[in-house]
Structures are given as C-alpha cells and as structure tokens.
Amino acid sequence: MTKPILALAAALLLAPQDEFDKSKHPWLKWKEGATVEYTMSQEMGEMKNEGSYTLKLSKVTDKGYTVMTTVDMGGSSNDTEDTQELPVKDGEESVTVGEDKYDCVIWKNKGSRSGEESETRIWLAKDKGLPVKLVTKGKQGFEVTATKFGENVEADGKKYECVRLEGKMEMGQNEAKFTMWYSPEVPGGAVQAKIEFEMGENKGTILVTLKKYDAKKANEK
C-alpha cells in the first residue's frame, strides 16, 4: 500500500514554463544512481511494524527515467520498477490555497508503475515553481492539494522547508487520508508522507520519513 507514495513524488517539481527544464525536475536534475532511504512504520491497533523504503534512480534517457523501489517490512523485501515519460504542458488553472489564489501551469506525464499504466498531473504555482495540486491515476491513485507553504520538517538531522499537501488515496475499495511534505532539496522530493486508514473497526497509520540520501547533481563532474 506504500509503493507509489514516494516514487510518484518524482513528478512534483517541474519548471513553470512552456518548455520542460530538466534542471528543475526532482529526479532528472540528479545523476543516475541517486539513492534516497526512508524509515517506515505501520501501526494498527496494538500492532506495530518497522521497516525501510528505498528509491534509486536507475536509468535516465532522453524520453524519461526509471526509479527502482525497495520496501523492506517485517523481514520481507519487495522490489518494484516505476518508469515515467517526460512531462508535457496540459493547460493552466488557478488553485486556491487558504485565502490565496495561485495561477498554475498543469504538467502531465504517463508511465508504468508496478507493471500497470499510470498518469500524473501536477499544478505548479507560477510565482513559486512549487506543487499546489497533484492527481494520479492508476493503482492506488491519489489526489492532494497544498494546504501550507514553508512548513519545517525535521529529517536526516536537518530541517527542510516543505510544501504540505493533503488529500486522499485509494486503498482497495476504501479511501485513506494522505499527507505529503515536499522539498526540492531531496531527490524525488518527498521528506515525509503519512497515510491514515481504516480496516473494519481498526484504524491504522503508515509513516515514511527521510533517513538519508546519496546523490550528485547531473551537471556535476
């Protein structure tokens, strides 16, 4: 249930202009091999499991990129592959966050996640170049909208200034509350993500938090 959370964040920060700028992309501005590690915890009732979540930029081409995801929970490890095409402009729209309205450029990209087709659309504020809204279609699709800019989140022994996005995620026949904290400083963009869900009479939470990352900018020698 956590596989697409962070890999999808790779599409979040694009250049707010008509032509795509790789230097502004959260994955394509890094060299192949960029790796991000997260701690992961899942609680439901009195049960609690600890694990890890790792993303690796395994391939970059002139058409897109591939991110490998490894989830290790309760002694069981699972690898998946997420391949995304380069984004294209899909229009413009204003989005209201709190009392402010932001003019946005919408970017769309298609890809394959865990062997299934996917589509992602991102609304980027022109004046900030940061995500205001994100909608994904496909397995465990979700929709989140920015609720706060400039929120500090501690992770990896540092403080990151993040955009907080909140909304919902599909989990089988049910919906879960989904919150993401996003920063362009981190490869892939995600500093922290939380899913709050219900299974019958039980309530559960999945929390993924940045542990460390190892990456070099694509323009570095």
N, C-alpha and C positions, 0 to 999 in steps of 0.2 A: 504493500500500500504506500510505501515511501519512495519507490523507484523514480517517479518522474519529478519529484519535488524540486531537486536542485539542478538536475540536468537541464530542465526547462528554463531555468533561470539564465542560461547561456544566451537566450534571445532577448534579454530585457533591455540592454543599453545600446542603442544604435544612434547614429548621427541624425539630428533633427533637420534633415535637408532632403532634397530630391534624390541625390546620388548617395549610394551606400559608402560609408567610410569605415574600412576595416580597423583603423586605429582606434575607433570608438567602441568596437564590439568587445564584450566581456570575455570571449574566448579567442577570437581571431587576432586580437592585439597581443596575444601571447604565443610563444613558440610551442611547437609540438612537444609533448611530454609534460606540459604544465599539469601539476597534480594538486588536488585540494582534499584534505582529510577532515572529517567531521566526527564528533561523538554523537551517538544516537541512543535515546532512551524511550522505552514504551511502558506506560503504566495503564492498568485497567483493574479497578478494584484493589485488591491486595497484591496483585501480581505486578512484577516489575522486571523488565529485561533491559540489558545494556548491550550496546554493540557499536559498530563503526560504519561509516558511509564514506566512500572514496570516489572521486571523479578524476579522470585522466583524459586530457586532450590527446587522443591517439593519432589523429590524422587531420591534416588541413590541405584542401585543394582550392583551385580557382572557382569551384562550384559550391563549396560548403565545408563542413567539418564533421568529425565523429568524436563523441565522448563516450568512454567506457565507464560504467558504473559498477562498483563492487559494494554489496551490502553484506555485512557480517553480523548476524544476530543470533544469540543463543547457541553459538558453536557451528551454525550453518552459514555457508557463504554462497552468494548468488551473484553472477556477473550478467550484465546486460549491455547492449550497444544502442546508442542514440545518434542517428545521423540526420543532420539538418542542412537544408539548402540555404543559400544566401537570401536575405530578406529583400523584399521589393515594397515600394510605397503602395499603400492601399487606401489613400484618401487622407482627409483632415477632419477633425472634430474637436469641439470644446468639451472638457470634462470638469465638473465642479468637485473641489476637494475642500471640505469645510465651508468657509464663507468665500473662498476664492475660486475663480474660473480660470482654467488653463487651456490655451489653444494648443492642440496636439497634432502631430503627424502620426498616422497609423502605418505600422510596418507589419507585413505578413510573410511568413515562411512556412514551407511544407517540409515534411521529413518522415522518418520511420523511427518508432520508439518501441523497443521490445518486440520487433517484428510486425508492428501494426502502424498503419498510416496515421499521421498526426498533422495538425495545423495550429499555428500560433499567431496571434495578432496582438501587437503592443501599441499602446497610445503613449507617445513621448511628448512631454511638455517642451515647446519650442524654446522658452526662455531658460529652462533648466537642463534640457537634454537628459532628463530622468524619467523613469516609467511612472505613469499616472494610472494606467489600467492594463491588465493582461488577461487574455482569454485564450484557453487552449481547447482543442477538440481532439478526441481520441480516447484511448484507455486512460481512465482516471483523469478526465478533463477537469479544469477548474477555472474560476473567474475571480480575480481580485482587483481591488481599486485602492489607490493610495489614500491613507487617512492622515498621514503626518510626514512632513519632510524634516530632516535634521534631527532624527532621534538617535541618541547614542546607545550603542550596544557593545558590551564588553565580551571579547572572544580572542583567543590566541594571545592572551596577555596584553591586548591593546584595546583602544576604544575606536569604534568605527561609526562614522556619521552615516545613518541609513535612511532610506525611504521605507516606511512601514506600509505594507499593502495587506488588506483584509478582504475576505470573501468566503467562497465555498468550494469544496472539492467533491467529486463523485467518488463514492466508495460502494461499489456493487449497486444495490438497489437504494442505498441511503446517501445522504449528503453529510459532509463534515465541515466544521468551521476551519478555515485555512488562513494562517497569518504568515507573512514572509517579511524579513528585514533584509534590504538590498543595499549593497555598496559597490560602486565601480572599482574600488581598490582591490577587490578579491577576484581572482579568475573564476568566471562563471557567475559572479555577482552575489551569491547568497551568503550572508553572515549567519543567519539563523532562520529556522522555519518551524512552525508548530501546527499540528493537526489535532483538533478536538472532536471526538466522535462518540457515537453510542452504538452498542451491540446488545439488543434486547433491553434489559434493565440496567446494564452496566455502562458506565461512562469511561472513556479512555483518552489518553493523550500521547502523542508522539512528538518528541522534541529533538531537533537536529541542530547542532551548534558547531561553528567553525573551530577546529583544533589547530591546524597549521596548513600552510601551502608552500609549494616549491615551484617557482615559475620565473621565466625570463621574458621580457618584452620582445615582440617579434622583430623590432628594429635594433635590438642589441646584438653586438658581435660576439 
